[in-house]
Amino acid sequence: MTTLELKNNFHHLIDSIENENILQKFYELMLRKRSTRDGMLWGRLSKDEIDELLLVNEECENSEDLIPHENIQQKHSKELCL
């Protein structure tokens, strides 16, 4: 998808949202993302948070430890509005 197509699709998505709360969240997210340089989040993490993320990443490498996406969707279908 080209940049122009992405922008057009994003505009259509925003135009289709009637919930002011969701629109406000999108707006805040985009403002933060636009002003955040790559890698800034990692630099704000504590040593314990970094260690935890690295451990999670390592654990995700073993597919036997993972829960199938369908199982999570089924378990949380009400919260996900499925």
PDB file as gemmi writes it, atoms N, CA and C in Angstrom:
CRYST1    1.000    1.000    1.000  90.00  90.00  90.00 P 1                      
ATOM      1  N   MET A   1       0.844  -1.171   0.000  1.00  0.00           N  
ATOM      2  CA  MET A   1       0.000   0.000   0.000  1.00  0.00           C  
ATOM      3  C   MET A   1       0.896   1.244   0.000  1.00  0.00           C  
ATOM      4  N   THR A   2       0.568   2.200  -0.827  1.00  0.00           N  
ATOM      5  CA  THR A   2       1.374   3.420  -0.909  1.00  0.00           C  
ATOM      6  C   THR A   2       1.047   4.349   0.258  1.00  0.00           C  
ATOM      7  N   THR A   3       1.884   5.340   0.454  1.00  0.00           N  
ATOM      8  CA  THR A   3       1.652   6.327   1.506  1.00  0.00           C  
ATOM      9  C   THR A   3       0.323   7.036   1.280  1.00  0.00           C  
ATOM     10  N   LEU A   4       0.043   7.393   0.049  1.00  0.00           N  
ATOM     11  CA  LEU A   4      -1.218   8.072  -0.266  1.00  0.00           C  
ATOM     12  C   LEU A   4      -2.420   7.180   0.043  1.00  0.00           C  
ATOM     13  N   GLU A   5      -2.318   5.904  -0.308  1.00  0.00           N  
ATOM     14  CA  GLU A   5      -3.411   4.970  -0.007  1.00  0.00           C  
ATOM     15  C   GLU A   5      -3.594   4.815   1.502  1.00  0.00           C  
ATOM     16  N   LEU A   6      -2.495   4.712   2.227  1.00  0.00           N  
ATOM     17  CA  LEU A   6      -2.577   4.612   3.684  1.00  0.00           C  
ATOM     18  C   LEU A   6      -3.261   5.826   4.286  1.00  0.00           C  
ATOM     19  N   LYS A   7      -2.859   7.004   3.828  1.00  0.00           N  
ATOM     20  CA  LYS A   7      -3.461   8.240   4.349  1.00  0.00           C  
ATOM     21  C   LYS A   7      -4.957   8.282   4.032  1.00  0.00           C  
ATOM     22  N   ASN A   8      -5.316   7.942   2.805  1.00  0.00           N  
ATOM     23  CA  ASN A   8      -6.734   7.947   2.430  1.00  0.00           C  
ATOM     24  C   ASN A   8      -7.529   6.946   3.263  1.00  0.00           C  
ATOM     25  N   ASN A   9      -6.983   5.743   3.430  1.00  0.00           N  
ATOM     26  CA  ASN A   9      -7.663   4.725   4.238  1.00  0.00           C  
ATOM     27  C   ASN A   9      -7.795   5.168   5.689  1.00  0.00           C  
ATOM     28  N   PHE A  10      -6.749   5.804   6.196  1.00  0.00           N  
ATOM     29  CA  PHE A  10      -6.791   6.274   7.573  1.00  0.00           C  
ATOM     30  C   PHE A  10      -7.852   7.366   7.728  1.00  0.00           C  
ATOM     31  N   HIS A  11      -7.930   8.268   6.768  1.00  0.00           N  
ATOM     32  CA  HIS A  11      -8.956   9.319   6.807  1.00  0.00           C  
ATOM     33  C   HIS A  11     -10.362   8.717   6.776  1.00  0.00           C  
ATOM     34  N   HIS A  12     -10.556   7.715   5.921  1.00  0.00           N  
ATOM     35  CA  HIS A  12     -11.863   7.054   5.849  1.00  0.00           C  
ATOM     36  C   HIS A  12     -12.193   6.356   7.168  1.00  0.00           C  
ATOM     37  N   LEU A  13     -11.205   5.725   7.759  1.00  0.00           N  
ATOM     38  CA  LEU A  13     -11.413   5.062   9.045  1.00  0.00           C  
ATOM     39  C   LEU A  13     -11.838   6.071  10.103  1.00  0.00           C  
ATOM     40  N   ILE A  14     -11.128   7.168  10.187  1.00  0.00           N  
ATOM     41  CA  ILE A  14     -11.456   8.202  11.169  1.00  0.00           C  
ATOM     42  C   ILE A  14     -12.848   8.764  10.906  1.00  0.00           C  
ATOM     43  N   ASP A  15     -13.157   9.022   9.644  1.00  0.00           N  
ATOM     44  CA  ASP A  15     -14.473   9.564   9.289  1.00  0.00           C  
ATOM     45  C   ASP A  15     -15.611   8.617   9.671  1.00  0.00           C  
ATOM     46  N   SER A  16     -15.328   7.332   9.729  1.00  0.00           N  
ATOM     47  CA  SER A  16     -16.374   6.354  10.035  1.00  0.00           C  
ATOM     48  C   SER A  16     -16.589   6.157  11.541  1.00  0.00           C  
ATOM     49  N   ILE A  17     -15.718   6.716  12.368  1.00  0.00           N  
ATOM     50  CA  ILE A  17     -15.822   6.536  13.827  1.00  0.00           C  
ATOM     51  C   ILE A  17     -16.711   7.634  14.402  1.00  0.00           C  
ATOM     52  N   GLU A  18     -17.750   7.226  15.105  1.00  0.00           N  
ATOM     53  CA  GLU A  18     -18.682   8.174  15.715  1.00  0.00           C  
ATOM     54  C   GLU A  18     -18.421   8.367  17.213  1.00  0.00           C  
ATOM     55  N   ASN A  19     -17.658   7.463  17.802  1.00  0.00           N  
ATOM     56  CA  ASN A  19     -17.393   7.501  19.233  1.00  0.00           C  
ATOM     57  C   ASN A  19     -16.319   8.552  19.534  1.00  0.00           C  
ATOM     58  N   GLU A  20     -16.717   9.611  20.240  1.00  0.00           N  
ATOM     59  CA  GLU A  20     -15.790  10.704  20.529  1.00  0.00           C  
ATOM     60  C   GLU A  20     -14.607  10.250  21.390  1.00  0.00           C  
ATOM     61  N   ASN A  21     -14.860   9.308  22.282  1.00  0.00           N  
ATOM     62  CA  ASN A  21     -13.798   8.764  23.142  1.00  0.00           C  
ATOM     63  C   ASN A  21     -12.694   8.113  22.301  1.00  0.00           C  
ATOM     64  N   ILE A  22     -13.105   7.291  21.346  1.00  0.00           N  
ATOM     65  CA  ILE A  22     -12.143   6.612  20.480  1.00  0.00           C  
ATOM     66  C   ILE A  22     -11.387   7.623  19.636  1.00  0.00           C  
ATOM     67  N   LEU A  23     -12.091   8.603  19.106  1.00  0.00           N  
ATOM     68  CA  LEU A  23     -11.438   9.641  18.310  1.00  0.00           C  
ATOM     69  C   LEU A  23     -10.395  10.396  19.138  1.00  0.00           C  
ATOM     70  N   GLN A  24     -10.733  10.703  20.374  1.00  0.00           N  
ATOM     71  CA  GLN A  24      -9.791  11.403  21.259  1.00  0.00           C  
ATOM     72  C   GLN A  24      -8.546  10.557  21.499  1.00  0.00           C  
ATOM     73  N   LYS A  25      -8.739   9.255  21.709  1.00  0.00           N  
ATOM     74  CA  LYS A  25      -7.604   8.350  21.929  1.00  0.00           C  
ATOM     75  C   LYS A  25      -6.714   8.277  20.688  1.00  0.00           C  
ATOM     76  N   PHE A  26      -7.336   8.158  19.504  1.00  0.00           N  
ATOM     77  CA  PHE A  26      -6.569   8.162  18.256  1.00  0.00           C  
ATOM     78  C   PHE A  26      -5.751   9.440  18.133  1.00  0.00           C  
ATOM     79  N   TYR A  27      -6.404  10.547  18.409  1.00  0.00           N  
ATOM     80  CA  TYR A  27      -5.745  11.845  18.286  1.00  0.00           C  
ATOM     81  C   TYR A  27      -4.533  11.930  19.214  1.00  0.00           C  
ATOM     82  N   GLU A  28      -4.722  11.543  20.473  1.00  0.00           N  
ATOM     83  CA  GLU A  28      -3.631  11.586  21.449  1.00  0.00           C  
ATOM     84  C   GLU A  28      -2.500  10.646  21.051  1.00  0.00           C  
ATOM     85  N   LEU A  29      -2.858   9.462  20.580  1.00  0.00           N  
ATOM     86  CA  LEU A  29      -1.856   8.494  20.140  1.00  0.00           C  
ATOM     87  C   LEU A  29      -1.036   9.043  18.976  1.00  0.00           C  
ATOM     88  N   MET A  30      -1.707   9.611  18.013  1.00  0.00           N  
ATOM     89  CA  MET A  30      -1.004  10.150  16.846  1.00  0.00           C  
ATOM     90  C   MET A  30      -0.110  11.327  17.225  1.00  0.00           C  
ATOM     91  N   LEU A  31      -0.568  12.175  18.134  1.00  0.00           N  
ATOM     92  CA  LEU A  31       0.264  13.288  18.594  1.00  0.00           C  
ATOM     93  C   LEU A  31       1.534  12.779  19.272  1.00  0.00           C  
ATOM     94  N   ARG A  32       1.353  11.792  20.157  1.00  0.00           N  
ATOM     95  CA  ARG A  32       2.521  11.227  20.858  1.00  0.00           C  
ATOM     96  C   ARG A  32       3.465  10.562  19.881  1.00  0.00           C  
ATOM     97  N   LYS A  33       2.914   9.788  18.963  1.00  0.00           N  
ATOM     98  CA  LYS A  33       3.739   9.044  18.002  1.00  0.00           C  
ATOM     99  C   LYS A  33       4.517   9.997  17.101  1.00  0.00           C  
ATOM    100  N   ARG A  34       3.889  11.073  16.696  1.00  0.00           N  
ATOM    101  CA  ARG A  34       4.537  12.032  15.803  1.00  0.00           C  
ATOM    102  C   ARG A  34       5.721  12.716  16.485  1.00  0.00           C  
ATOM    103  N   SER A  35       5.626  12.910  17.797  1.00  0.00           N  
ATOM    104  CA  SER A  35       6.688  13.623  18.500  1.00  0.00           C  
ATOM    105  C   SER A  35       7.702  12.693  19.169  1.00  0.00           C  
ATOM    106  N   THR A  36       7.519  11.380  19.053  1.00  0.00           N  
ATOM    107  CA  THR A  36       8.420  10.417  19.689  1.00  0.00           C  
ATOM    108  C   THR A  36       9.416   9.886  18.666  1.00  0.00           C  
ATOM    109  N   ARG A  37      10.682  10.006  18.982  1.00  0.00           N  
ATOM    110  CA  ARG A  37      11.717   9.456  18.101  1.00  0.00           C  
ATOM    111  C   ARG A  37      11.851   7.960  18.359  1.00  0.00           C  
ATOM    112  N   ASP A  38      12.307   7.223  17.343  1.00  0.00           N  
ATOM    113  CA  ASP A  38      12.529   5.785  17.487  1.00  0.00           C  
ATOM    114  C   ASP A  38      13.499   5.515  18.630  1.00  0.00           C  
ATOM    115  N   GLY A  39      13.187   4.524  19.441  1.00  0.00           N  
ATOM    116  CA  GLY A  39      14.075   4.112  20.521  1.00  0.00           C  
ATOM    117  C   GLY A  39      13.872   4.854  21.829  1.00  0.00           C  
ATOM    118  N   MET A  40      13.043   5.888  21.843  1.00  0.00           N  
ATOM    119  CA  MET A  40      12.856   6.657  23.073  1.00  0.00           C  
ATOM    120  C   MET A  40      12.181   5.835  24.159  1.00  0.00           C  
ATOM    121  N   LEU A  41      11.232   4.996  23.786  1.00  0.00           N  
ATOM    122  CA  LEU A  41      10.529   4.188  24.775  1.00  0.00           C  
ATOM    123  C   LEU A  41      11.504   3.253  25.480  1.00  0.00           C  
ATOM    124  N   TRP A  42      12.337   2.582  24.718  1.00  0.00           N  
ATOM    125  CA  TRP A  42      13.309   1.653  25.300  1.00  0.00           C  
ATOM    126  C   TRP A  42      14.193   2.387  26.322  1.00  0.00           C  
ATOM    127  N   GLY A  43      14.582   3.583  26.010  1.00  0.00           N  
ATOM    128  CA  GLY A  43      15.436   4.368  26.898  1.00  0.00           C  
ATOM    129  C   GLY A  43      14.758   4.780  28.195  1.00  0.00           C  
ATOM    130  N   ARG A  44      13.418   4.778  28.216  1.00  0.00           N  
ATOM    131  CA  ARG A  44      12.681   5.152  29.431  1.00  0.00           C  
ATOM    132  C   ARG A  44      12.378   3.961  30.323  1.00  0.00           C  
ATOM    133  N   LEU A  45      12.675   2.761  29.860  1.00  0.00           N  
ATOM    134  CA  LEU A  45      12.388   1.562  30.660  1.00  0.00           C  
ATOM    135  C   LEU A  45      13.424   1.373  31.754  1.00  0.00           C  
ATOM    136  N   SER A  46      12.959   0.818  32.878  1.00  0.00           N  
ATOM    137  CA  SER A  46      13.889   0.477  33.957  1.00  0.00           C  
ATOM    138  C   SER A  46      14.625  -0.815  33.584  1.00  0.00           C  
ATOM    139  N   LYS A  47      15.680  -1.129  34.338  1.00  0.00           N  
ATOM    140  CA  LYS A  47      16.423  -2.370  34.091  1.00  0.00           C  
ATOM    141  C   LYS A  47      15.499  -3.583  34.241  1.00  0.00           C  
ATOM    142  N   ASP A  48      14.630  -3.567  35.261  1.00  0.00           N  
ATOM    143  CA  ASP A  48      13.701  -4.682  35.470  1.00  0.00           C  
ATOM    144  C   ASP A  48      12.728  -4.833  34.301  1.00  0.00           C  
ATOM    145  N   GLU A  49      12.241  -3.708  33.767  1.00  0.00           N  
ATOM    146  CA  GLU A  49      11.319  -3.766  32.628  1.00  0.00           C  
ATOM    147  C   GLU A  49      12.014  -4.310  31.380  1.00  0.00           C  
ATOM    148  N   ILE A  50      13.250  -3.895  31.173  1.00  0.00           N  
ATOM    149  CA  ILE A  50      14.025  -4.397  30.028  1.00  0.00           C  
ATOM    150  C   ILE A  50      14.257  -5.893  30.173  1.00  0.00           C  
ATOM    151  N   ASP A  51      14.653  -6.316  31.371  1.00  0.00           N  
ATOM    152  CA  ASP A  51      14.880  -7.741  31.621  1.00  0.00           C  
ATOM    153  C   ASP A  51      13.614  -8.556  31.376  1.00  0.00           C  
ATOM    154  N   GLU A  52      12.477  -8.025  31.825  1.00  0.00           N  
ATOM    155  CA  GLU A  52      11.201  -8.720  31.637  1.00  0.00           C  
ATOM    156  C   GLU A  52      10.853  -8.839  30.149  1.00  0.00           C  
ATOM    157  N   LEU A  53      11.043  -7.767  29.398  1.00  0.00           N  
ATOM    158  CA  LEU A  53      10.759  -7.816  27.963  1.00  0.00           C  
ATOM    159  C   LEU A  53      11.669  -8.795  27.234  1.00  0.00           C  
ATOM    160  N   LEU A  54      12.923  -8.811  27.598  1.00  0.00           N  
ATOM    161  CA  LEU A  54      13.850  -9.749  26.972  1.00  0.00           C  
ATOM    162  C   LEU A  54      13.476 -11.187  27.293  1.00  0.00           C  
ATOM    163  N   LEU A  55      13.039 -11.427  28.523  1.00  0.00           N  
ATOM    164  CA  LEU A  55      12.602 -12.766  28.920  1.00  0.00           C  
ATOM    165  C   LEU A  55      11.350 -13.180  28.138  1.00  0.00           C  
ATOM    166  N   VAL A  56      10.393 -12.280  28.033  1.00  0.00           N  
ATOM    167  CA  VAL A  56       9.172 -12.564  27.277  1.00  0.00           C  
ATOM    168  C   VAL A  56       9.517 -12.878  25.823  1.00  0.00           C  
ATOM    169  N   ASN A  57      10.397 -12.088  25.249  1.00  0.00           N  
ATOM    170  CA  ASN A  57      10.810 -12.328  23.863  1.00  0.00           C  
ATOM    171  C   ASN A  57      11.429 -13.713  23.715  1.00  0.00           C  
ATOM    172  N   GLU A  58      12.265 -14.090  24.662  1.00  0.00           N  
ATOM    173  CA  GLU A  58      12.903 -15.407  24.646  1.00  0.00           C  
ATOM    174  C   GLU A  58      11.857 -16.518  24.753  1.00  0.00           C  
ATOM    175  N   GLU A  59      10.888 -16.338  25.659  1.00  0.00           N  
ATOM    176  CA  GLU A  59       9.857 -17.353  25.853  1.00  0.00           C  
ATOM    177  C   GLU A  59       8.976 -17.504  24.621  1.00  0.00           C  
ATOM    178  N   CYS A  60       8.798 -16.437  23.877  1.00  0.00           N  
ATOM    179  CA  CYS A  60       7.963 -16.481  22.667  1.00  0.00           C  
ATOM    180  C   CYS A  60       8.618 -17.268  21.539  1.00  0.00           C  
ATOM    181  N   GLU A  61       9.897 -17.491  21.634  1.00  0.00           N  
ATOM    182  CA  GLU A  61      10.605 -18.242  20.605  1.00  0.00           C  
ATOM    183  C   GLU A  61      10.184 -19.711  20.600  1.00  0.00           C  
ATOM    184  N   ASN A  62       9.712 -20.227  21.744  1.00  0.00           N  
ATOM    185  CA  ASN A  62       9.285 -21.620  21.854  1.00  0.00           C  
ATOM    186  C   ASN A  62       7.783 -21.685  21.592  1.00  0.00           C  
ATOM    187  N   SER A  63       7.385 -22.193  20.449  1.00  0.00           N  
ATOM    188  CA  SER A  63       5.971 -22.209  20.067  1.00  0.00           C  
ATOM    189  C   SER A  63       5.115 -23.064  21.005  1.00  0.00           C  
ATOM    190  N   GLU A  64       5.731 -23.979  21.728  1.00  0.00           N  
ATOM    191  CA  GLU A  64       4.970 -24.813  22.673  1.00  0.00           C  
ATOM    192  C   GLU A  64       4.453 -23.989  23.848  1.00  0.00           C  
ATOM    193  N   ASP A  65       5.102 -22.857  24.123  1.00  0.00           N  
ATOM    194  CA  ASP A  65       4.686 -21.997  25.233  1.00  0.00           C  
ATOM    195  C   ASP A  65       3.576 -21.023  24.845  1.00  0.00           C  
ATOM    196  N   LEU A  66       3.283 -20.941  23.561  1.00  0.00           N  
ATOM    197  CA  LEU A  66       2.315 -19.963  23.080  1.00  0.00           C  
ATOM    198  C   LEU A  66       0.895 -20.511  23.097  1.00  0.00           C  
ATOM    199  N   ILE A  67      -0.062 -19.610  23.318  1.00  0.00           N  
ATOM    200  CA  ILE A  67      -1.482 -19.956  23.290  1.00  0.00           C  
ATOM    201  C   ILE A  67      -2.005 -19.559  21.915  1.00  0.00           C  
ATOM    202  N   PRO A  68      -2.687 -20.464  21.217  1.00  0.00           N  
ATOM    203  CA  PRO A  68      -3.213 -20.123  19.892  1.00  0.00           C  
ATOM    204  C   PRO A  68      -4.124 -18.893  19.929  1.00  0.00           C  
ATOM    205  N   HIS A  69      -4.015 -18.078  18.911  1.00  0.00           N  
ATOM    206  CA  HIS A  69      -4.786 -16.835  18.801  1.00  0.00           C  
ATOM    207  C   HIS A  69      -6.287 -17.095  18.931  1.00  0.00           C  
ATOM    208  N   GLU A  70      -6.761 -18.166  18.323  1.00  0.00           N  
ATOM    209  CA  GLU A  70      -8.180 -18.508  18.369  1.00  0.00           C  
ATOM    210  C   GLU A  70      -8.641 -18.744  19.809  1.00  0.00           C  
ATOM    211  N   ASN A  71      -7.788 -19.375  20.616  1.00  0.00           N  
ATOM    212  CA  ASN A  71      -8.143 -19.627  22.017  1.00  0.00           C  
ATOM    213  C   ASN A  71      -8.306 -18.318  22.792  1.00  0.00           C  
ATOM    214  N   ILE A  72      -7.415 -17.382  22.542  1.00  0.00           N  
ATOM    215  CA  ILE A  72      -7.489 -16.084  23.219  1.00  0.00           C  
ATOM    216  C   ILE A  72      -8.735 -15.336  22.760  1.00  0.00           C  
ATOM    217  N   GLN A  73      -9.011 -15.370  21.470  1.00  0.00           N  
ATOM    218  CA  GLN A  73     -10.210 -14.700  20.958  1.00  0.00           C  
ATOM    219  C   GLN A  73     -11.469 -15.291  21.584  1.00  0.00           C  
ATOM    220  N   GLN A  74     -11.525 -16.599  21.665  1.00  0.00           N  
ATOM    221  CA  GLN A  74     -12.698 -17.261  22.230  1.00  0.00           C  
ATOM    222  C   GLN A  74     -12.843 -16.904  23.700  1.00  0.00           C  
ATOM    223  N   LYS A  75     -11.755 -16.926  24.423  1.00  0.00           N  
ATOM    224  CA  LYS A  75     -11.792 -16.647  25.862  1.00  0.00           C  
ATOM    225  C   LYS A  75     -12.220 -15.201  26.139  1.00  0.00           C  
ATOM    226  N   HIS A  76     -11.811 -14.284  25.276  1.00  0.00           N  
ATOM    227  CA  HIS A  76     -12.066 -12.858  25.510  1.00  0.00           C  
ATOM    228  C   HIS A  76     -12.999 -12.248  24.463  1.00  0.00           C  
ATOM    229  N   SER A  77     -13.854 -13.079  23.875  1.00  0.00           N  
ATOM    230  CA  SER A  77     -14.708 -12.597  22.783  1.00  0.00           C  
ATOM    231  C   SER A  77     -15.620 -11.458  23.225  1.00  0.00           C  
ATOM    232  N   LYS A  78     -16.096 -11.478  24.445  1.00  0.00           N  
ATOM    233  CA  LYS A  78     -16.981 -10.409  24.920  1.00  0.00           C  
ATOM    234  C   LYS A  78     -16.232  -9.074  24.978  1.00  0.00           C  
ATOM    235  N   GLU A  79     -15.022  -9.081  25.525  1.00  0.00           N  
ATOM    236  CA  GLU A  79     -14.234  -7.862  25.634  1.00  0.00           C  
ATOM    237  C   GLU A  79     -13.786  -7.360  24.270  1.00  0.00           C  
ATOM    238  N   LEU A  80     -13.583  -8.286  23.326  1.00  0.00           N  
ATOM    239  CA  LEU A  80     -13.118  -7.922  21.988  1.00  0.00           C  
ATOM    240  C   LEU A  80     -14.282  -7.591  21.055  1.00  0.00           C  
ATOM    241  N   CYS A  81     -15.503  -7.694  21.550  1.00  0.00           N  
ATOM    242  CA  CYS A  81     -16.710  -7.423  20.741  1.00  0.00           C  
ATOM    243  C   CYS A  81     -16.755  -8.291  19.493  1.00  0.00           C  
ATOM    244  N   LEU A  82     -16.460  -9.582  19.667  1.00  0.00           N  
ATOM    245  CA  LEU A  82     -16.487 -10.519  18.530  1.00  0.00           C  
ATOM    246  C   LEU A  82     -17.814 -11.244  18.473  1.00  0.00           C  
TER     247      LEU A  82                                                      
END                                                                             
